[in-house]
């Protein structure tokens, strides 16, 4: 809304990501202006994957679970540079503070 698409490349408009996921992957994806960690944790606890963009590096990460005991998101990120040398890229963890610092103000929520 309020953005002239001719001024940016198509892959730079986050609202386009959900329809692309729907088309190519056959999953139901929805763009949302949501950044509040509690709302994101609720989505993940409901069995949905939540994709967000790390605003510091422009990299997408997929949240797959919520650890309520430790107050951490569990996420998938195959980029080895982003999880302190750990080989555990499919169960990496981030705190709520890290999410709040890293995440842009939008998410893509995917329900299979």
N, C-alpha and C positions, 0 to 999 in steps of 0.2 A: 504493500500500500504506500502510495506517495513516492514510488521509485520508478524512474523512467528506465525500462529494460534496455533501451538502446545505449545507455551510458555504462553498462557493465557487461561482462561476459556472462553467459547463462549459468555457468557453474559457480558463480559468485552470488547468486540469489538463493538464500537458504530455503525460501518457500517452495522452490522447485524440487528440492531433494525428496520430499515425501511422495509426490506423484511418480518420480523416477523409480523409487524403491517399489512402489505398487506395481508399476509396469514391468520392470525387469525381474523382480524377485517374487512376485505373486503374494507378497505379504501386505497386510494393511498397515500403512504408515501414515502418521498425521503430524504435520508441523504445529508446534505450539510455542507461544511466547511464555515459557515457564523457566524459572531459574531458582526457585525456592527448593532447597534440599529435601524438606519434608514431603513436598508434592512429588518430587522425583523418586524418592524412596518408596512412596505409595505405589507409583506406577510399576516400579521394578518388583515390588512385593506381589503385585497382581499378575506377575508372569510376563510382563512386557519388557522388551529391550528398549533402552533409552539411549539415543545417540546424541552426543553433544560435541561442540567444537571448542577446542582449547584455544582461547583467544590470544594467548601469548605466542603460539607457533602456527595457528591455522590448521590444526590436525584434529581429525574426528576420532572419537573414542566411544566404544559401546559399553554402557553399563548393563550388567546382566544379573546382578544380585545385590542384596542389601544385608549387611551384617549388623543386626540391631544391637547385639551385645557390645561390639567394638565401635559402633557408629561409623562404619566404613562402607563405601561402595566397592563392589567387586566388578572389575571391568576386563574387557578384552582389548589388547593393543599389541599387535605383532611388531611394532617398532622397538627394537632392543635398546635404543638410545634413551628411551623415555621411562624406563623402570629400573634404574640404578643397577644395571648389570644382571638382573635376575633373569633366569630362563623361563620363569613362570608368567609368560605374557598373557595367558588365557585366564588367570586368576589374580591379576594384579589388584592392588588395593589403593584406595585414596580416602583420606579423611573428608569430613564435611567442609573443613576449612580449605583444603586443597581444591575441592570441587567449586566452592564459592569464589576462590581466587582465579581458577583456570577457566571456568565455563562462561561461554557467551550467554546472552539472555534468551536463547531459543534452544529447543530440543526437537528431535524427531522421535516420536514414540511409535514403536513397531510391535504389533500383535500378530502372531502367526495365524 
